[in-house]
Amino acid sequence: MILKGCLSDSMNESPSGAVTGLQETVPIESGTLLPLARYAAGRFLRTLWWVLGGTGLAWLAVWLKCRAESQDKSDFYAWMDRDLLQVWRVNHDDITQAAAALGHTLILVVCAVLVAGVTSIWLGWKSSRSPHGRHWDILDSFLGAFGGLPLFFMCFITFEIARYFGRSSDSLGWISSGAGVMILAWGEGNGSLWVRTFRRQFGRLRRAPHIIAAQARGLPVRRRLSRDLAGVLVESLGSRMVLLLGGAAIVEYMLELHSGIGYAIIKQFVDANATSYSALAAESLVLVVAAVVLRGFDVIASDWTRRAGAIQV
């Protein structure tokens, strides 16, 4: 939120000149709505631009796939009007099913973010308290090495273990989904990167003057630490979810999680007999919109924390 105002500090002094108090006022001008409206309109136009651009590129790829697999050589606009928009006017199932598949993938992504976030905050806090503790260094090195493995390699190992015990991914049920969450949470260094981020952040906060002063006075510092850490967590949340959305497609396809949008898109691209171009275009549209909205959440959260910090003492 954009606030146009200024901070006015008034100090009350005793007759001897000592400071006895500090009062802060943040006056809000009557013309605040206009800058807020301009900011909202700008964010909306940027979001619309990225949605149109990303969807156009995705549909161009679908059109090229359609031309390569069929005898129809119509131009891009004619194909889009006839095979996409006209189909969607008559039948909305493609959009509905794509949105439902995105919902299943987002559940997988949110669970992975929760697992990686909670574990990373806990390990970052513990390792910042004892930065030279041998057991924390060993655990950090182990998780860092585990997070360095590519997603497809961890999915392959999981698949081979299940096949060794005579089980298929379909018969594993929720175990396969749980393995997907853990692989997505720590694969490609996602969780280990967060551990290092929170470890550095907690280390800086422990050396911050206001934290040291609060500890010297015997005041609880947990609320202060969580408040200062919230900005880092919120600002990186949208970007982390966008990264995991891309990784979720690999996890869903290799572990045969059929309900996700990533599995549906890859399946239609690799299997020409199962391709529905209108469904593929609908899935691309829904996925692009989700990624742009999450990126926009990052930008808005960053603006909010920066401006909120500017009016705090």
HUWO-V134500 format. One record per residue. N is the residue number from 1. SS is DSSP state (helix for helix, strand for strand, loop for the rest). Layout:
n->N ss->SS
n->N ss->SS
This chain:
n->1 ss->loop
n->2 ss->loop
n->3 ss->loop
n->4 ss->loop
n->5 ss->loop
n->6 ss->loop
n->7 ss->strand
n->8 ss->strand
n->9 ss->strand
n->10 ss->strand
n->11 ss->strand
n->12 ss->strand
n->13 ss->strand
n->14 ss->loop
n->15 ss->loop
n->16 ss->loop
n->17 ss->loop
n->18 ss->loop
n->19 ss->strand
n->20 ss->strand
n->21 ss->strand
n->22 ss->strand
n->23 ss->strand
n->24 ss->strand
n->25 ss->strand
n->26 ss->strand
n->27 ss->loop
n->28 ss->loop
n->29 ss->loop
n->30 ss->loop
n->31 ss->loop
n->32 ss->helix
n->33 ss->helix
n->34 ss->helix
n->35 ss->helix
n->36 ss->helix
n->37 ss->helix
n->38 ss->helix
n->39 ss->helix
n->40 ss->helix
n->41 ss->helix
n->42 ss->helix
n->43 ss->helix
n->44 ss->helix
n->45 ss->helix
n->46 ss->helix
n->47 ss->helix
n->48 ss->helix
n->49 ss->helix
n->50 ss->helix
n->51 ss->helix
n->52 ss->helix
n->53 ss->helix
n->54 ss->helix
n->55 ss->helix
n->56 ss->helix
n->57 ss->helix
n->58 ss->helix
n->59 ss->helix
n->60 ss->helix
n->61 ss->helix
n->62 ss->helix
n->63 ss->helix
n->64 ss->helix
n->65 ss->helix
n->66 ss->helix
n->67 ss->helix
n->68 ss->helix
n->69 ss->helix
n->70 ss->loop
n->71 ss->loop
n->72 ss->loop
n->73 ss->loop
n->74 ss->loop
n->75 ss->loop
n->76 ss->helix
n->77 ss->helix
n->78 ss->helix
n->79 ss->helix
n->80 ss->helix
n->81 ss->helix
n->82 ss->helix
n->83 ss->helix
n->84 ss->helix
n->85 ss->helix
n->86 ss->helix
n->87 ss->helix
n->88 ss->helix
n->89 ss->helix
n->90 ss->helix
n->91 ss->loop
n->92 ss->loop
n->93 ss->helix
n->94 ss->helix
n->95 ss->helix
n->96 ss->helix
n->97 ss->helix
n->98 ss->helix
n->99 ss->helix
n->100 ss->helix
n->101 ss->helix
n->102 ss->helix
n->103 ss->helix
n->104 ss->helix
n->105 ss->helix
n->106 ss->helix
n->107 ss->helix
n->108 ss->helix
n->109 ss->helix
n->110 ss->helix
n->111 ss->helix
n->112 ss->helix
n->113 ss->helix
n->114 ss->helix
n->115 ss->helix
n->116 ss->helix
n->117 ss->helix
n->118 ss->helix
n->119 ss->helix
n->120 ss->helix
n->121 ss->helix
n->122 ss->helix
n->123 ss->helix
n->124 ss->helix
n->125 ss->helix
n->126 ss->helix
n->127 ss->helix
n->128 ss->helix
n->129 ss->helix
n->130 ss->loop
n->131 ss->loop
n->132 ss->loop
n->133 ss->loop
n->134 ss->helix
n->135 ss->helix
n->136 ss->helix
n->137 ss->helix
n->138 ss->helix
n->139 ss->helix
n->140 ss->helix
n->141 ss->helix
n->142 ss->helix
n->143 ss->helix
n->144 ss->helix
n->145 ss->helix
n->146 ss->helix
n->147 ss->helix
n->148 ss->loop
n->149 ss->loop
n->150 ss->loop
n->151 ss->helix
n->152 ss->helix
n->153 ss->helix
n->154 ss->helix
n->155 ss->helix
n->156 ss->helix
n->157 ss->helix
n->158 ss->helix
n->159 ss->helix
n->160 ss->helix
n->161 ss->helix
n->162 ss->helix
n->163 ss->helix
n->164 ss->helix
n->165 ss->loop
n->166 ss->loop
n->167 ss->loop
n->168 ss->loop
n->169 ss->helix
n->170 ss->helix
n->171 ss->helix
n->172 ss->helix
n->173 ss->loop
n->174 ss->helix
n->175 ss->helix
n->176 ss->helix
n->177 ss->helix
n->178 ss->helix
n->179 ss->helix
n->180 ss->helix
n->181 ss->helix
n->182 ss->helix
n->183 ss->helix
n->184 ss->helix
n->185 ss->helix
n->186 ss->helix
n->187 ss->helix
n->188 ss->helix
n->189 ss->helix
n->190 ss->helix
n->191 ss->helix
n->192 ss->helix
n->193 ss->helix
n->194 ss->helix
n->195 ss->helix
n->196 ss->helix
n->197 ss->helix
n->198 ss->helix
n->199 ss->helix
n->200 ss->helix
n->201 ss->helix
n->202 ss->helix
n->203 ss->helix
n->204 ss->helix
n->205 ss->helix
n->206 ss->helix
n->207 ss->loop
n->208 ss->loop
n->209 ss->helix
n->210 ss->helix
n->211 ss->helix
n->212 ss->helix
n->213 ss->helix
n->214 ss->helix
n->215 ss->helix
n->216 ss->helix
n->217 ss->loop
n->218 ss->loop
n->219 ss->loop
n->220 ss->loop
n->221 ss->loop
n->222 ss->helix
n->223 ss->helix
n->224 ss->helix
n->225 ss->helix
n->226 ss->helix
n->227 ss->helix
n->228 ss->helix
n->229 ss->helix
n->230 ss->helix
n->231 ss->helix
n->232 ss->helix
n->233 ss->helix
n->234 ss->helix
n->235 ss->helix
n->236 ss->helix
n->237 ss->helix
n->238 ss->helix
n->239 ss->helix
n->240 ss->helix
n->241 ss->helix
n->242 ss->helix
n->243 ss->helix
n->244 ss->helix
n->245 ss->helix
n->246 ss->helix
n->247 ss->helix
n->248 ss->helix
n->249 ss->helix
n->250 ss->helix
n->251 ss->helix
n->252 ss->helix
n->253 ss->helix
n->254 ss->helix
n->255 ss->loop
n->256 ss->loop
n->257 ss->loop
n->258 ss->loop
n->259 ss->loop
n->260 ss->loop
n->261 ss->helix
n->262 ss->helix
n->263 ss->helix
n->264 ss->helix
n->265 ss->helix
n->266 ss->helix
n->267 ss->helix
n->268 ss->helix
n->269 ss->helix
n->270 ss->helix
n->271 ss->loop
n->272 ss->helix
n->273 ss->helix
n->274 ss->helix
n->275 ss->loop
n->276 ss->loop
n->277 ss->helix
n->278 ss->helix
n->279 ss->helix
n->280 ss->helix
n->281 ss->helix
n->282 ss->helix
n->283 ss->helix
n->284 ss->helix
n->285 ss->helix
n->286 ss->helix
n->287 ss->helix
n->288 ss->helix
n->289 ss->helix
n->290 ss->helix
n->291 ss->helix
n->292 ss->helix
n->293 ss->helix
n->294 ss->helix
n->295 ss->helix
n->296 ss->helix
n->297 ss->helix
n->298 ss->helix
n->299 ss->helix
n->300 ss->helix
n->301 ss->helix
n->302 ss->helix
n->303 ss->helix
n->304 ss->helix
n->305 ss->helix
n->306 ss->helix
n->307 ss->helix
n->308 ss->helix
n->309 ss->helix
n->310 ss->helix
n->311 ss->loop
n->312 ss->loop
n->313 ss->loop
